[in-house]
Amino acid sequence: MKRILLLAGILIAVSSVLQAQPKIRFEKETQELGYVLWRTPVTVTYHFTNDGDKPLVISNVTTSCGCTEAKWTEDPIPAGGKGEVTAIFDAEAIGRFYKEVGVYCNASSTPIYLGFNGEVTADPKNYTFTHPYAFGSIRLDKEEIEFDDVNKGDNPVFEILVANTSNKAYSPVLMHLPPYLTAKAVPEVLGRGKNGRIEVTLDSEKLPKLGITRTSVYLARFPGDKVGSENEIPVSVALLSDFSHVSEWVKNNPPVLTLSATSLEFPPLNPKQKKSQNIIITNTGKSDLTIQDMQVFNIALAVNLKKTVLKPGESAKLKITVLGENLSRVKGTPRVLMITNDPNKPSVTIRVKAKIVQP
């Protein structure tokens, strides 16, 4: 009986060891780079997660030619942890290309191959300068959609220029549009290397509230694309107050918003730092000034304003803090938007310049 129990215990222990394994899962195993300018090295990053229950170790990454250099996360990746494999392609040869890197790790007995393809061209018209924001092989001239100073009943149009640097036809589509936005691509299909525009129209009557409304839409980079941070386009709308019902006395004696600064520049921060600066808000008018709404436009900023109603002559301190740990994830221009009852300054934007440096 003791022998049977001992044997059962050994089998259970062996089974547990066999079941406890690292498991590597890449977000993408192939990437299309579109057009790459000759002799302009390009970096391809493959993000992965250890879905197993033991540490994942990458022992080596090989490349299919001397034109590519590989780097990878060399420290053991714990269960649930993330890492990346990076391929740097030198783009020295003109023409179409397909390259691979082979990943050797303790999650697989054979190498895992990751690929990337595109075309190296000497044509300077690669849209890098006119369309600086890359969404895979699709490039845009803007990375966020802004509708500022909108009045009820307005239907403004925001235009995004789009270029197709892939090797096949592309139909620009914005996904997850809210009820107050519509989008139209002109033309509907972009051929290889062609450009066009996306017209985004706002129906202000369908906005949920006065003041600031924020959301995100997502650029479909290919048929069946999913939504994620890589193809996210932030959207902001500032719907102004209706001043048509203001009394004659207030019209003749309006509040006046005065700021000590309309932009801030912060020294470089490391990821663990946070730094703050203050802006003084003063009411230099003749009636009460109300800060009706105020929002920041990304997770790298935090604001603090203890007083939102200022009598004539009164001031308040607006504290703006930059969070280094979130700065690298910022998409769009860091800024603070205020909606006020000053008829001459119903909305005010404070832009913030900050950058991250690695320690």
C-alpha positions in Angstrom: 0.0 0.0 0.0 2.8 2.4 0.9 4.5 1.6 -2.5 1.3 2.5 -4.3 0.9 5.8 -2.4 4.5 6.6 -3.1 4.2 5.8 -6.8 1.0 8.0 -7.0 2.8 10.9 -5.3 5.7 10.6 -7.8 3.3 10.5 -10.7 1.5 13.6 -9.4 4.8 15.5 -8.9 6.0 14.6 -12.4 2.6 15.6 -13.9 2.8 19.0 -12.1 6.3 19.6 -13.4 5.2 18.7 -17.0 2.2 21.0 -16.8 4.1 23.9 -15.5 5.6 25.4 -18.6 6.3 28.8 -20.1 4.1 29.8 -23.1 5.0 32.6 -25.5 2.3 34.5 -27.4 3.1 37.2 -29.9 0.6 40.0 -30.6 1.7 39.8 -34.3 3.9 37.3 -36.0 4.1 39.1 -39.3 4.1 42.9 -40.1 3.8 44.8 -43.3 6.0 47.9 -43.5 4.8 49.3 -46.8 7.3 51.6 -48.5 10.7 52.1 -46.8 13.1 54.8 -47.9 16.4 53.6 -49.3 19.2 53.5 -46.7 16.8 54.6 -43.9 16.9 51.9 -41.3 13.5 50.8 -39.9 12.8 49.2 -36.6 10.1 46.4 -36.3 9.0 45.5 -32.8 7.1 42.3 -31.8 5.5 42.4 -28.4 4.8 39.1 -26.6 3.3 37.8 -23.3 4.3 34.8 -21.2 0.9 33.0 -20.9 2.5 30.1 -19.1 3.2 29.5 -15.4 7.0 29.3 -15.4 9.5 32.0 -16.4 10.1 32.4 -20.1 13.7 32.8 -21.3 14.8 33.7 -24.8 18.2 32.3 -25.4 18.8 33.6 -29.0 17.3 35.4 -31.9 18.7 34.8 -35.4 18.1 36.8 -38.6 17.6 35.6 -42.2 20.3 37.9 -43.6 23.1 40.3 -42.5 20.8 43.3 -43.4 18.9 42.8 -40.1 20.0 43.1 -36.5 18.0 41.5 -33.7 17.5 42.6 -30.1 15.3 41.0 -27.4 14.3 41.1 -23.7 17.2 39.0 -22.2 15.9 38.8 -18.6 13.6 36.0 -17.7 9.9 36.9 -18.2 7.7 35.8 -15.3 4.3 34.2 -15.8 2.0 36.9 -17.1 4.9 39.2 -17.9 5.6 41.0 -21.2 8.7 41.5 -23.4 9.7 42.3 -27.0 11.8 41.2 -29.9 13.1 44.0 -32.1 14.4 43.7 -35.7 16.4 46.6 -37.2 16.4 46.4 -41.1 19.1 48.5 -42.8 17.1 49.0 -46.1 20.3 49.0 -48.2 18.9 47.1 -51.2 16.1 48.7 -53.4 13.1 46.4 -54.1 10.6 44.3 -52.4 11.7 42.2 -49.4 10.6 39.6 -46.9 12.7 39.0 -43.9 12.5 36.7 -40.8 13.9 36.4 -37.4 14.0 33.1 -35.5 13.2 33.2 -31.8 14.8 30.4 -29.6 13.2 30.1 -26.2 12.3 27.5 -23.5 8.7 27.6 -24.5 9.3 25.8 -27.8 11.5 23.0 -29.0 11.8 24.6 -32.4 12.4 28.3 -33.3 9.4 30.6 -33.7 9.7 32.6 -36.9 8.6 36.2 -37.1 8.4 38.0 -40.5 8.1 41.5 -42.0 7.8 42.6 -45.6 7.7 45.8 -47.7 9.5 47.6 -50.5 12.6 49.7 -50.3 12.3 52.7 -52.6 14.6 55.6 -53.6 11.5 57.8 -54.2 11.7 60.6 -51.7 7.9 60.8 -51.8 7.4 58.4 -49.0 5.0 60.6 -47.1 7.2 60.7 -44.0 7.1 64.5 -43.8 3.6 65.3 -45.1 2.0 62.4 -43.2 4.2 62.0 -40.1 2.0 59.6 -38.1 2.3 55.9 -39.0 -0.5 53.4 -38.4 1.2 50.3 -39.7 1.6 50.9 -43.5 -1.0 53.7 -43.4 0.1 57.2 -42.7 -1.9 60.2 -41.5 -1.1 63.9 -41.2 -2.9 64.1 -37.8 -3.0 61.8 -34.8 -6.1 63.3 -33.0 -9.4 64.9 -34.0 -10.3 68.2 -32.4 -13.5 70.2 -32.7 -12.8 73.4 -30.7 -15.3 76.3 -30.1 -18.4 74.6 -31.4 -21.8 76.3 -31.1 -25.0 74.4 -30.8 -26.3 73.7 -34.3 -22.9 73.8 -36.0 -21.8 70.9 -38.2 -18.0 71.4 -38.6 -15.8 69.1 -40.7 -12.4 67.9 -39.6 -10.1 66.7 -42.4 -7.4 64.0 -42.0 -5.0 63.4 -44.9 -4.2 59.7 -45.4 -1.6 57.9 -47.5 -1.4 54.3 -48.4 2.2 53.0 -48.3 1.2 49.4 -48.5 1.6 47.2 -51.5 -2.1 46.8 -52.2 -5.3 48.9 -52.4 -6.7 50.3 -49.1 -10.1 51.6 -48.0 -9.9 54.1 -45.2 -12.4 53.4 -42.4 -12.9 54.8 -38.9 -14.3 52.3 -36.5 -16.4 52.9 -33.3 -17.8 56.2 -34.4 -20.2 57.7 -31.8 -23.7 58.9 -32.9 -22.5 62.5 -33.3 -19.7 61.7 -35.8 -19.8 60.5 -39.4 -16.8 59.8 -41.6 -16.3 59.7 -45.4 -13.2 58.7 -47.3 -12.3 60.6 -50.5 -11.7 58.6 -52.6 -13.2 55.5 -51.1 -10.3 53.3 -52.2 -6.6 54.3 -52.3 -4.3 52.5 -54.7 -0.8 51.5 -53.8 1.2 54.6 -53.0 -1.8 56.9 -53.3 -3.2 59.4 -50.9 -6.6 61.0 -50.1 -8.5 62.3 -47.1 -11.0 61.3 -44.4 -13.7 63.9 -43.7 -15.1 63.7 -40.2 -18.3 65.6 -39.7 -19.7 66.6 -36.2 -23.5 66.9 -35.6 -23.5 69.2 -32.5 -27.2 68.6 -31.9 -26.4 65.0 -30.9 -23.7 65.8 -28.4 -24.6 64.5 -24.9 -23.8 67.7 -23.0 -22.4 71.2 -23.1 -18.7 71.6 -22.4 -16.1 69.0 -23.2 -16.9 65.6 -24.7 -14.1 63.1 -25.3 -14.0 59.7 -27.0 -11.8 57.6 -29.3 -12.2 56.2 -32.8 -10.0 53.6 -34.5 -8.4 53.5 -37.9 -8.9 50.2 -39.7 -5.5 49.5 -41.2 -6.7 46.4 -43.1 -10.0 44.4 -43.4 -11.0 42.8 -40.2 -8.7 45.0 -38.1 -9.3 45.2 -34.3 -9.4 48.2 -32.0 -6.4 48.9 -29.8 -3.9 51.5 -28.6 -1.9 51.2 -31.9 -4.7 52.4 -34.1 -6.5 54.7 -31.6 -7.3 58.3 -32.6 -8.4 60.5 -29.6 -11.4 62.8 -30.3 -12.3 66.0 -28.3 -15.2 68.4 -28.8 -15.8 71.7 -27.0 -19.4 72.7 -27.1 -19.6 76.3 -26.0 -22.3 77.9 -23.8 -25.2 79.7 -25.3 -24.8 83.4 -24.5 -28.1 84.5 -26.3 -30.0 84.5 -23.0 -27.5 86.5 -21.0 -29.0 89.7 -19.4 -28.1 93.1 -20.8 -26.3 94.0 -17.6 -24.0 91.0 -17.9 -23.4 91.8 -21.6 -22.3 95.2 -20.7 -20.3 94.1 -17.6 -18.9 90.6 -18.6 -16.4 88.5 -16.7 -12.9 88.6 -18.2 -10.6 85.6 -18.0 -6.9 86.5 -17.6 -4.2 83.8 -17.4 -0.6 84.2 -16.2 0.4 81.8 -19.0 -1.3 79.9 -21.9 1.5 77.3 -22.2 3.9 75.5 -20.0 7.2 73.8 -20.7 8.6 71.2 -18.3 12.2 70.0 -18.0 12.8 66.4 -19.0 11.4 63.8 -16.6 12.4 60.3 -15.9 9.6 57.6 -15.7 9.4 57.8 -11.9 9.1 61.6 -11.6 6.2 64.0 -11.5 6.6 67.7 -11.7 4.1 70.6 -11.2 3.7 74.2 -12.3 1.1 76.8 -11.5 -1.0 79.1 -13.7 -2.8 82.0 -12.0 -6.4 82.6 -13.2 -7.8 86.1 -12.6 -11.2 87.7 -13.2 -10.4 91.2 -14.5 -14.0 91.7 -15.5 -17.1 93.2 -13.8 -19.2 90.1 -13.1 -18.6 86.6 -11.7 -16.3 84.3 -13.8 -17.3 80.6 -13.8 -15.0 77.8 -14.9 -17.8 75.6 -16.2 -15.8 72.6 -17.3 -12.1 71.6 -17.4 -10.4 68.5 -18.7 -7.0 67.1 -19.5 -6.5 65.3 -22.8 -4.3 62.4 -21.7 -3.2 60.3 -18.7 0.1 62.1 -18.3 -1.5 65.3 -16.9 -3.4 66.0 -13.7 -5.0 69.3 -12.7 -6.2 70.9 -9.4 -8.3 74.0 -9.2 -10.0 74.5 -5.8 -12.1 77.5 -6.8 -14.3 77.6 -10.0 -16.3 80.8 -9.4 -14.2 84.0 -9.2 -15.7 87.4 -8.3 -14.4 90.5 -10.0 -10.7 91.0 -9.0 -10.3 87.5 -7.5 -7.6 85.0 -8.5 -7.2 81.2 -8.2 -4.2 78.9 -8.7 -4.4 76.2 -11.3 -1.9 73.4 -10.6 -0.9 71.3 -13.5 1.2 68.1 -12.9 3.0 66.0 -15.4 3.3 62.3 -14.5 6.4 60.8 -15.9 5.2 57.2 -15.7 2.4 57.9 -18.1 4.2 60.3 -20.5 5.6 57.6 -22.8 2.0 56.4 -23.4 0.7 59.8 -24.4 -1.0 60.1 -27.8 -1.7 63.7 -29.0 -0.6 67.0 -27.6 -0.8 67.2 -23.8 -3.2 70.1 -23.0 -5.8 71.4 -20.6 -9.1 72.8 -22.0 -11.3 75.1 -20.0 -14.9 76.2 -20.8 -15.9 79.5 -19.2 -18.7 82.0 -19.1 -16.4 84.8 -20.5 -18.2 85.6 -23.8 -14.9 86.6 -25.4 -13.0 83.5 -24.2 -15.6 80.8 -23.9 -12.9 78.2 -24.3 -9.2 78.4 -23.4 -6.5 75.8 -24.2 -3.3 75.5 -22.1 -0.7 73.5 -24.0 2.0 71.5 -22.1 5.4 70.6 -23.4 7.1 67.7 -21.7 9.2 64.7 -22.6 10.5 61.6 -21.0 14.2 60.7 -20.6 15.5 57.3 -19.6 17.6 57.3 -16.4 
